[in-house]
Amino acid sequence: MRLGGAKSKMNTQRSMPVYEVRPRKDKRGVDLISDVLPFGRLWYTKPDDAVEYVKFRSRSHDAVIRV
């Protein structure tokens, strides 16, 4: 019996969380949006602060940040 191989690698892959930084409609900062956030979105005054939050929160796993 063979363990491993391409088939078992495909079954163990998990999707990475995706975070999006979008400008607010009222032009008062940016929203950080993701399915993994407890309330769906967070408000920040600067995009850099939102990116720093994602870096801190996902330091133990990979994540995708869309700006």
Phi and psi in degrees as GROMACS dihedral restraints (atoms count N, CA, C in turn):
[ dihedral_restraints ]
;  ai    aj    ak    al  type     phi  dphi    fc
    3     4     5     6     1  -100.8    20    10
    4     5     6     7     1   131.4    20    10
    6     7     8     9     1  -104.4    20    10
    7     8     9    10     1   150.8    20    10
    9    10    11    12     1    90.5    20    10
   10    11    12    13     1  -149.9    20    10
   12    13    14    15     1    88.5    20    10
   13    14    15    16     1   175.7    20    10
   15    16    17    18     1   -64.3    20    10
   16    17    18    19     1   -37.7    20    10
   18    19    20    21     1   -64.9    20    10
   19    20    21    22     1   -44.3    20    10
   21    22    23    24     1   -71.0    20    10
   22    23    24    25     1   -30.4    20    10
   24    25    26    27     1   -64.9    20    10
   25    26    27    28     1   -38.3    20    10
   27    28    29    30     1   -66.1    20    10
   28    29    30    31     1   -34.5    20    10
   30    31    32    33     1   -74.4    20    10
   31    32    33    34     1   -23.0    20    10
   33    34    35    36     1   -94.2    20    10
   34    35    36    37     1    -5.5    20    10
   36    37    38    39     1   -73.8    20    10
   37    38    39    40     1   137.4    20    10
   39    40    41    42     1  -114.4    20    10
   40    41    42    43     1   152.5    20    10
   42    43    44    45     1   -78.2    20    10
   43    44    45    46     1   147.2    20    10
   45    46    47    48     1   -84.4    20    10
   46    47    48    49     1   144.4    20    10
   48    49    50    51     1   -67.1    20    10
   49    50    51    52     1   143.3    20    10
   51    52    53    54     1  -115.0    20    10
   52    53    54    55     1   128.6    20    10
   54    55    56    57     1  -114.7    20    10
   55    56    57    58     1   139.5    20    10
   57    58    59    60     1  -122.1    20    10
   58    59    60    61     1   135.2    20    10
   60    61    62    63     1  -107.5    20    10
   61    62    63    64     1   115.8    20    10
   63    64    65    66     1  -124.6    20    10
   64    65    66    67     1   143.0    20    10
   66    67    68    69     1   -67.4    20    10
   67    68    69    70     1   144.0    20    10
   69    70    71    72     1   -74.9    20    10
   70    71    72    73     1   150.3    20    10
   72    73    74    75     1   -65.5    20    10
   73    74    75    76     1   -30.9    20    10
   75    76    77    78     1   -84.3    20    10
   76    77    78    79     1     4.8    20    10
   78    79    80    81     1    60.4    20    10
   79    80    81    82     1    29.6    20    10
   81    82    83    84     1  -112.6    20    10
   82    83    84    85     1    60.3    20    10
   84    85    86    87     1   106.0    20    10
   85    86    87    88     1  -154.7    20    10
   87    88    89    90     1  -133.6    20    10
   88    89    90    91     1   157.3    20    10
   90    91    92    93     1  -106.3    20    10
   91    92    93    94     1   136.3    20    10
   93    94    95    96     1  -100.4    20    10
   94    95    96    97     1   118.3    20    10
   96    97    98    99     1  -119.8    20    10
   97    98    99   100     1   135.3    20    10
   99   100   101   102     1  -167.1    20    10
  100   101   102   103     1   154.6    20    10
  102   103   104   105     1   -73.5    20    10
  103   104   105   106     1   -22.2    20    10
  105   106   107   108     1   -86.4    20    10
  106   107   108   109     1    -8.8    20    10
  108   109   110   111     1   -76.4    20    10
  109   110   111   112     1   143.5    20    10
  111   112   113   114     1   -61.5    20    10
  112   113   114   115     1   -32.1    20    10
  114   115   116   117     1  -114.5    20    10
  115   116   117   118     1     9.5    20    10
  117   118   119   120     1    90.0    20    10
  118   119   120   121     1   -41.6    20    10
  120   121   122   123     1  -150.2    20    10
  121   122   123   124     1   150.8    20    10
  123   124   125   126     1  -126.4    20    10
  124   125   126   127     1   149.1    20    10
  126   127   128   129     1  -104.4    20    10
  127   128   129   130     1   134.7    20    10
  129   130   131   132     1  -133.8    20    10
  130   131   132   133     1   151.9    20    10
  132   133   134   135     1   -80.2    20    10
  133   134   135   136     1   -29.7    20    10
  135   136   137   138     1  -128.6    20    10
  136   137   138   139     1   143.4    20    10
  138   139   140   141     1   -59.3    20    10
  139   140   141   142     1   -33.6    20    10
  141   142   143   144     1   -60.6    20    10
  142   143   144   145     1   -37.6    20    10
  144   145   146   147     1   -65.8    20    10
  145   146   147   148     1   -38.6    20    10
  147   148   149   150     1   -65.7    20    10
  148   149   150   151     1   -41.9    20    10
  150   151   152   153     1   -66.2    20    10
  151   152   153   154     1   -40.5    20    10
  153   154   155   156     1   -62.4    20    10
  154   155   156   157     1   -38.3    20    10
  156   157   158   159     1   -61.5    20    10
  157   158   159   160     1   -44.6    20    10
  159   160   161   162     1   -64.9    20    10
  160   161   162   163     1   -42.0    20    10
  162   163   164   165     1   -59.5    20    10
  163   164   165   166     1   -42.4    20    10
  165   166   167   168     1   -68.2    20    10
  166   167   168   169     1   -45.4    20    10
  168   169   170   171     1   -67.6    20    10
  169   170   171   172     1   -32.2    20    10
  171   172   173   174     1  -107.5    20    10
  172   173   174   175     1    28.4    20    10
  174   175   176   177     1   -67.7    20    10
  175   176   177   178     1   -20.3    20    10
  177   178   179   180     1   -97.2    20    10
  178   179   180   181     1    -1.7    20    10
  180   181   182   183     1  -151.5    20    10
  181   182   183   184     1   164.5    20    10
  183   184   185   186     1   -76.6    20    10
  184   185   186   187     1   153.0    20    10
  186   187   188   189     1  -149.3    20    10
  187   188   189   190     1   158.3    20    10
  189   190   191   192     1  -108.6    20    10
  190   191   192   193     1   129.4    20    10
  192   193   194   195     1  -117.3    20    10
  193   194   195   196     1   118.3    20    10
  195   196   197   198     1  -105.3    20    10
  196   197   198   199     1   125.3    20    10
